[in-house]
Amino acid sequence: MKKLLLILFTLTTSYAASAQFVAKMEIKEPISGLCNQDVYVLIPGLKGQAPAQCSLTEALMNEKLNTEIPFLKEHPAYNDKGMIGLIINCKGQMVQCKMDNKTKSSELDGH
């Protein structure tokens, strides 16, 4: 009997360990441009997730960031970490972009 329970426990544990983890974001206010209210989250460090692919090259992205957010160009010695939350709809369009944590700069936190 103990062997049977051990085998069942091992099978159940190995099956659960191989299951894919899916995280959904709770939406507290309406977000314009969403296809539906199901927003899935990519968690850094979790294996098996497909990273987002940008249609811009790194040079074009830097040019766009420096044009629209000139802070880093004006403060080249600035050193800090920030995390930006992006929500991309089912059509591949960015519908929300906001700073998820506070930095040393109120100017950056406002974007």
C-alpha positions as CSV (number, residue, x, y, z in Angstrom):
1,M,0.0,0.0,0.0
2,K,2.8,2.4,0.9
3,K,4.5,1.7,-2.5
4,L,1.2,2.5,-4.3
5,L,0.8,5.8,-2.4
6,L,4.4,6.7,-3.1
7,I,4.0,6.0,-6.8
8,L,0.8,8.1,-6.9
9,F,2.4,10.9,-5.0
10,T,5.5,10.9,-7.4
11,L,3.3,10.9,-10.5
12,T,1.1,13.7,-9.2
13,T,4.1,15.8,-8.2
14,S,5.9,15.3,-11.5
15,Y,2.8,16.2,-13.5
16,A,2.2,19.4,-11.4
17,A,5.9,20.4,-11.8
18,S,5.7,20.1,-15.6
19,A,2.5,22.2,-15.8
20,Q,2.8,25.7,-17.4
21,F,2.3,28.6,-15.0
22,V,0.0,31.3,-16.3
23,A,-0.3,34.6,-14.5
24,K,-3.1,37.1,-15.2
25,M,-3.2,40.7,-14.2
26,E,-6.2,42.1,-12.3
27,I,-7.5,45.2,-14.2
28,K,-8.7,47.8,-11.7
29,E,-9.6,50.6,-14.2
30,P,-10.7,50.3,-17.9
31,I,-7.8,50.3,-20.4
32,S,-8.7,51.7,-23.8
33,G,-7.7,49.5,-26.7
34,L,-7.8,46.0,-25.1
35,C,-9.3,43.2,-27.1
36,N,-10.8,41.7,-23.9
37,Q,-10.3,41.8,-20.2
38,D,-7.8,38.9,-20.1
39,V,-4.3,40.4,-19.6
40,Y,-1.6,37.8,-19.2
41,V,1.7,38.7,-17.4
42,L,5.3,37.8,-18.4
43,I,7.3,37.1,-15.2
44,P,11.1,37.7,-15.5
45,G,13.0,34.5,-14.8
46,L,10.2,32.1,-15.6
47,K,11.1,29.5,-18.3
48,G,9.0,28.8,-21.3
49,Q,7.7,32.3,-22.0
50,A,8.0,33.9,-25.4
51,P,9.6,37.4,-25.0
52,A,8.0,40.3,-26.7
53,Q,9.5,41.2,-30.1
54,C,9.9,44.9,-31.0
55,S,9.3,45.9,-34.6
56,L,12.0,48.7,-34.2
57,T,15.7,48.2,-34.3
58,E,17.6,49.1,-31.1
59,A,18.9,52.3,-32.8
60,L,15.4,53.4,-33.8
61,M,14.1,52.6,-30.3
62,N,16.9,54.7,-28.7
63,E,16.2,57.6,-31.1
64,K,12.4,57.4,-30.3
65,L,13.1,57.3,-26.6
66,N,15.5,60.3,-26.8
67,T,13.0,62.3,-28.8
68,E,10.0,61.6,-26.7
69,I,11.7,61.3,-23.3
70,P,14.8,63.6,-23.5
71,F,15.7,63.0,-19.8
72,L,18.5,60.5,-20.4
73,K,20.0,62.6,-23.2
74,E,20.0,65.6,-20.9
75,H,21.4,63.7,-17.9
76,P,24.0,61.2,-19.4
77,A,25.5,60.5,-15.9
78,Y,22.2,59.5,-14.4
79,N,22.3,56.0,-13.0
80,D,19.2,54.2,-11.6
81,K,16.9,51.3,-12.2
82,G,13.3,51.5,-13.2
83,M,10.7,49.0,-14.3
84,I,8.2,49.9,-17.0
85,G,4.9,48.1,-17.3
86,L,3.7,47.7,-20.9
87,I,0.3,46.3,-22.0
88,I,0.1,45.1,-25.5
89,N,-3.2,44.1,-27.0
90,C,-4.0,41.1,-29.3
91,K,-3.2,43.2,-32.4
92,G,0.4,43.9,-31.2
93,Q,-0.4,47.6,-30.3
94,M,0.9,49.1,-27.0
95,V,-2.2,50.3,-25.1
96,Q,-0.5,51.3,-21.8
97,C,3.0,52.2,-20.7
98,K,3.7,53.3,-17.2
99,M,6.5,53.3,-14.6
100,D,5.9,50.4,-12.2
101,N,8.3,51.6,-9.5
102,K,9.7,54.8,-8.2
103,T,13.2,56.1,-9.4
104,K,15.3,58.9,-8.1
105,S,13.7,61.2,-10.6
106,S,10.1,62.5,-10.4
107,E,10.4,63.5,-14.1
108,L,10.9,59.8,-15.1
109,D,8.2,58.6,-12.7
110,G,5.7,60.8,-14.4
111,H,6.0,59.1,-17.8
